[in-house]
Amino acid sequence: FLTAWLASSPFTGVYSPDDRNSNIVASTALKIGKGWIVAIPIGIVGRGIIKGYVPPVPFMIVTLISTLVILVGVRVLFSVLEDFFVELVN
């Protein structure tokens, strides 16, 4: 998944600057969602090619849910803390 994420993130705009005038939580979650929807299928296909078989459906479902929760949670937390500390310094 990590390789798929790093390969697809420049094309999905995951690491583009946030618009500071909008809702930072919603804009971050939307950007992460766009990257996630592209990277997960690429990662699952890549895993299938490396392992030589299609992963079981429960594995795919758990991968989808867990990576989305982890990615959105960490990135939203980072964005909120970044915004807080930028405002604190300025």
Backbone as a chain_set.jsonl record, in Angstrom:
{"seq": "FLTAWLASSPFTGVYSPDDRNSNIVASTALKIGKGWIVAIPIGIVGRGIIKGYVPPVPFMIVTLISTLVILVGVRVLFSVLEDFFVELVN", "coords": {"N": [[0.82, -1.187, 0.0], [1.925, 1.239, 0.773], [3.816, 1.797, -1.231], [2.091, 2.099, -3.416], [0.645, 4.304, -2.509], [2.628, 6.319, -2.366], [3.333, 6.413, -5.053], [0.972, 7.23, -6.33], [0.183, 9.593, -5.084], [1.283, 12.133, -6.03], [-0.284, 12.558, -8.294], [-2.873, 12.695, -7.388], [-2.969, 14.872, -5.75], [-2.533, 14.863, -3.0], [-0.609, 15.907, -1.27], [-0.735, 18.622, -1.696], [-0.86, 22.126, -0.894], [-3.009, 23.169, 1.812], [-6.124, 24.929, 1.707], [-6.348, 27.609, 3.609], [-8.537, 29.115, 4.288], [-10.81, 27.638, 4.287], [-12.767, 24.911, 5.742], [-10.609, 23.1, 7.542], [-10.518, 20.437, 8.384], [-12.428, 19.104, 6.787], [-11.415, 19.647, 4.191], [-8.912, 18.392, 4.291], [-9.649, 15.71, 4.811], [-11.062, 15.179, 2.458], [-9.048, 15.416, 0.5], [-7.35, 13.314, 1.291], [-9.1, 11.196, 0.975], [-9.397, 11.147, -1.828], [-6.827, 10.359, -2.62], [-6.653, 7.908, -1.315], [-8.677, 6.369, -2.52], [-7.562, 5.81, -4.943], [-5.066, 4.648, -4.366], [-5.488, 2.305, -2.818], [-6.725, 0.192, -4.469], [-4.579, -0.151, -6.278], [-2.543, -0.952, -4.527], [-3.615, -3.38, -3.54], [-3.77, -4.894, -5.887], [-1.047, -4.914, -6.525], [-0.058, -6.363, -4.319], [-1.315, -8.78, -4.816], [-0.029, -9.531, -7.198], [2.627, -9.796, -6.334], [2.412, -11.791, -4.33], [1.212, -13.792, -5.8], [-1.426, -14.585, -5.883], [-4.916, -13.731, -5.626], [-5.884, -11.618, -3.014], [-7.878, -12.634, -0.142], [-11.36, -11.742, 0.221], [-12.208, -10.765, 2.839], [-9.739, -9.769, 3.765], [-9.308, -7.683, 1.96], [-11.446, -5.977, 2.618], [-10.907, -5.315, 5.314], [-8.46, -4.061, 4.927], [-9.247, -1.85, 3.377], [-10.941, -0.41, 5.183], [-9.304, -0.059, 7.517], [-7.004, 1.326, 6.575], [-8.168, 3.685, 5.61], [-9.265, 4.822, 7.962], [-6.944, 5.152, 9.537], [-5.31, 6.799, 7.878], [-6.935, 9.133, 7.419], [-7.426, 9.933, 10.063], [-4.805, 10.456, 11.121], [-3.801, 12.379, 9.31], [-5.702, 14.457, 9.522], [-5.415, 15.122, 12.222], [-2.728, 15.978, 12.143], [-3.007, 18.212, 10.413], [-4.71, 19.883, 11.886], [-3.159, 20.346, 14.19], [-0.944, 21.539, 12.97], [-2.111, 23.88, 11.932], [-2.881, 25.065, 14.343], [-0.359, 25.552, 15.585], [0.835, 27.23, 13.71], [-0.829, 29.461, 13.86], [-0.291, 30.09, 16.496], [2.386, 30.893, 16.454], [2.273, 33.062, 14.748]], "CA": [[0.0, 0.0, 0.0], [2.789, 2.414, 0.875], [4.356, 2.069, -2.566], [0.986, 2.617, -4.229], [0.335, 5.642, -1.989], [3.674, 7.248, -2.794], [3.305, 6.521, -6.509], [-0.232, 7.903, -6.812], [-0.089, 10.853, -4.39], [1.485, 13.351, -6.832], [-1.347, 12.701, -9.277], [-4.152, 12.959, -6.712], [-2.871, 16.137, -5.022], [-2.632, 14.609, -1.559], [0.322, 16.752, -0.53], [-0.836, 20.017, -2.102], [-1.16, 22.976, 0.279], [-4.408, 23.331, 2.197], [-6.712, 26.256, 1.639], [-6.503, 27.98, 5.022], [-9.792, 29.82, 4.521], [-11.925, 26.694, 4.344], [-12.766, 23.973, 6.855], [-9.376, 22.331, 7.369], [-10.804, 19.01, 8.581], [-13.121, 18.603, 5.593], [-10.541, 19.687, 3.014], [-7.892, 17.355, 4.465], [-10.288, 14.41, 4.636], [-11.388, 15.024, 1.041], [-7.803, 15.14, -0.223], [-6.908, 11.969, 1.652], [-10.045, 10.266, 0.345], [-9.065, 11.02, -3.248], [-5.612, 9.555, -2.726], [-6.944, 6.568, -0.821], [-9.506, 5.636, -3.475], [-6.679, 5.388, -6.037], [-3.935, 3.848, -3.886], [-5.888, 0.994, -2.289], [-6.777, -0.855, -5.506], [-3.224, -0.387, -6.794], [-1.838, -1.734, -3.513], [-4.155, -4.741, -3.488], [-3.313, -5.565, -7.112], [0.396, -5.149, -6.363], [0.12, -7.471, -3.377], [-1.714, -9.996, -5.516], [1.022, -9.885, -8.151], [3.813, -10.24, -5.583], [2.101, -13.058, -3.652], [0.827, -14.787, -6.789], [-2.846, -14.929, -5.795], [-5.792, -12.636, -5.229], [-6.148, -11.664, -1.565], [-9.266, -12.941, 0.223], [-12.249, -10.581, 0.349], [-12.118, -10.135, 4.165], [-8.497, -9.002, 3.833], [-9.515, -6.441, 1.21], [-12.36, -5.118, 3.379], [-10.171, -4.813, 6.479], [-7.467, -3.121, 4.407], [-9.953, -0.626, 2.993], [-11.423, 0.316, 6.356], [-8.231, 0.335, 8.431], [-6.15, 2.367, 5.992], [-8.913, 4.937, 5.565], [-9.355, 5.376, 9.321], [-5.611, 5.584, 9.959], [-4.874, 7.932, 7.06], [-7.723, 10.34, 7.691], [-7.186, 10.34, 11.445], [-3.468, 11.025, 11.3], [-3.647, 13.602, 8.517], [-6.531, 15.51, 10.097], [-4.73, 15.537, 13.448], [-1.563, 16.762, 11.743], [-3.443, 19.495, 9.859], [-5.235, 20.714, 12.975], [-2.022, 20.782, 15.005], [-0.152, 22.474, 12.181], [-2.839, 25.139, 11.91], [-2.782, 25.632, 15.692], [0.974, 26.079, 15.849], [1.08, 28.373, 12.806], [-1.521, 30.589, 14.467], [0.393, 30.407, 17.747], [3.622, 31.596, 16.127], [1.939, 34.355, 14.127]], "C": [[0.866, 1.254, 0.0], [3.371, 2.792, -0.479], [3.282, 2.654, -3.471], [0.622, 4.035, -3.81], [1.356, 6.657, -2.489], [3.679, 7.453, -4.309], [2.101, 7.332, -6.999], [-0.453, 9.281, -6.187], [0.237, 12.107, -5.208], [0.352, 13.61, -7.821], [-2.692, 13.038, -8.647], [-4.117, 14.231, -5.87], [-2.948, 15.995, -3.519], [-1.755, 15.567, -0.758], [0.323, 18.191, -1.013], [-1.203, 20.861, -0.878], [-2.661, 23.083, 0.536], [-4.851, 24.765, 1.974], [-7.056, 26.661, 3.069], [-7.817, 28.698, 5.32], [-10.984, 28.885, 4.657], [-11.829, 25.822, 5.596], [-11.596, 23.011, 6.674], [-9.611, 20.831, 7.518], [-11.443, 18.421, 7.331], [-12.203, 18.587, 4.376], [-9.447, 18.63, 3.104], [-8.488, 15.973, 4.242], [-10.638, 14.154, 3.174], [-10.142, 14.707, 0.216], [-7.299, 13.734, 0.054], [-7.812, 10.927, 1.009], [-9.754, 10.06, -1.129], [-7.82, 10.167, -3.447], [-5.842, 8.105, -2.342], [-7.698, 5.746, -1.849], [-8.687, 5.154, -4.666], [-5.632, 4.395, -5.539], [-4.335, 2.451, -3.416], [-6.007, -0.067, -3.378], [-5.4, -1.166, -6.096], [-2.431, -1.245, -5.82], [-2.313, -3.17, -3.443], [-3.725, -5.53, -4.723], [-1.822, -5.877, -7.021], [0.685, -6.288, -5.41], [-0.243, -8.794, -4.029], [-0.663, -10.466, -6.505], [2.241, -10.438, -7.427], [3.571, -11.609, -4.941], [1.702, -14.166, -4.627], [-0.611, -15.242, -6.711], [-3.636, -13.705, -5.355], [-6.044, -12.733, -3.73], [-7.611, -11.992, -1.279], [-10.074, -11.656, 0.441], [-12.21, -9.974, 1.756], [-10.837, -9.304, 4.343], [-8.669, -7.665, 3.123], [-10.4, -5.469, 1.987], [-11.649, -4.508, 4.584], [-9.12, -3.798, 6.039], [-8.115, -1.792, 4.044], [-10.317, 0.215, 4.216], [-10.269, 0.819, 7.224], [-7.337, 1.422, 7.843], [-6.88, 3.699, 5.907], [-8.964, 5.594, 6.937], [-7.999, 5.918, 9.773], [-5.171, 6.819, 9.185], [-5.623, 9.208, 7.394], [-7.459, 10.832, 9.109], [-5.851, 11.033, 11.644], [-3.325, 12.333, 10.54], [-4.501, 14.749, 9.051], [-5.898, 16.015, 11.385], [-3.519, 16.405, 13.124], [-1.979, 18.144, 11.24], [-3.963, 20.435, 10.94], [-4.094, 21.228, 13.847], [-1.137, 21.768, 14.256], [-0.807, 23.843, 12.158], [-2.766, 25.83, 13.264], [-1.43, 26.272, 15.935], [1.351, 27.221, 14.913], [0.402, 29.605, 13.363], [-0.84, 31.031, 15.763], [1.65, 31.227, 17.485], [3.316, 32.976, 15.558], [1.146, 35.154, 15.087]], "O": [[0.565, 2.22, -0.7], [3.414, 3.97, -0.835], [3.541, 3.602, -4.211], [0.324, 4.877, -4.657], [0.991, 7.726, -2.978], [3.995, 8.541, -4.79], [2.211, 8.05, -7.992], [-1.223, 10.071, -6.733], [-0.494, 13.09, -5.085], [0.064, 14.761, -8.148], [-3.558, 13.609, -9.308], [-5.148, 14.63, -5.328], [-3.385, 16.918, -2.832], [-2.141, 15.988, 0.332], [1.286, 18.917, -0.767], [-1.798, 20.348, 0.071], [-3.47, 23.088, -0.392], [-4.048, 25.696, 2.044], [-7.973, 26.098, 3.668], [-8.173, 28.872, 6.485], [-12.055, 29.303, 5.099], [-10.917, 25.982, 6.407], [-11.597, 22.197, 5.75], [-8.96, 20.037, 6.839], [-11.04, 17.353, 6.869], [-12.207, 17.624, 3.61], [-9.09, 18.029, 2.09], [-7.89, 15.149, 3.552], [-10.521, 13.023, 2.702], [-10.172, 13.841, -0.658], [-6.866, 13.038, -0.865], [-7.337, 9.889, 0.55], [-9.847, 8.942, -1.635], [-7.775, 9.338, -4.356], [-5.299, 7.191, -2.961], [-7.406, 4.565, -2.038], [-9.072, 4.192, -5.331], [-5.341, 3.408, -6.216], [-3.573, 1.503, -3.607], [-5.434, -1.145, -3.226], [-5.096, -2.324, -6.381], [-1.724, -2.164, -6.235], [-1.502, -4.085, -3.301], [-3.358, -6.7, -4.617], [-1.384, -6.966, -7.391], [1.578, -7.097, -5.663], [0.43, -9.804, -3.824], [-0.43, -11.667, -6.64], [2.823, -11.435, -7.856], [4.433, -12.485, -5.004], [1.84, -15.348, -4.312], [-0.994, -16.189, -7.398], [-3.084, -12.765, -4.785], [-6.38, -13.805, -3.225], [-8.488, -11.666, -2.08], [-9.521, -10.618, 0.802], [-12.182, -8.749, 1.866], [-10.856, -8.26, 4.996], [-8.228, -6.632, 3.626], [-10.131, -4.268, 2.01], [-11.778, -3.311, 4.841], [-8.916, -2.786, 6.709], [-7.587, -0.73, 4.37], [-10.029, 1.41, 4.265], [-10.251, 1.983, 7.623], [-6.952, 2.35, 8.554], [-6.266, 4.746, 6.113], [-8.732, 6.797, 7.058], [-7.917, 7.014, 10.326], [-4.705, 7.788, 9.785], [-5.009, 10.25, 7.627], [-7.286, 12.032, 9.324], [-5.784, 12.089, 12.274], [-2.781, 13.299, 11.075], [-4.064, 15.9, 9.033], [-5.853, 17.223, 11.614], [-3.307, 17.443, 13.751], [-1.362, 19.144, 11.607], [-3.691, 21.636, 10.913], [-4.063, 22.406, 14.202], [-0.636, 22.726, 14.845], [-0.135, 24.858, 12.343], [-2.606, 27.048, 13.33], [-1.349, 27.396, 16.429], [2.123, 28.097, 15.301], [0.984, 30.689, 13.347], [-0.821, 32.22, 16.083], [1.942, 32.163, 18.23], [4.017, 33.944, 15.851], [0.754, 36.279, 14.779]]}, "num_chains": 1, "name": "protein.A"}
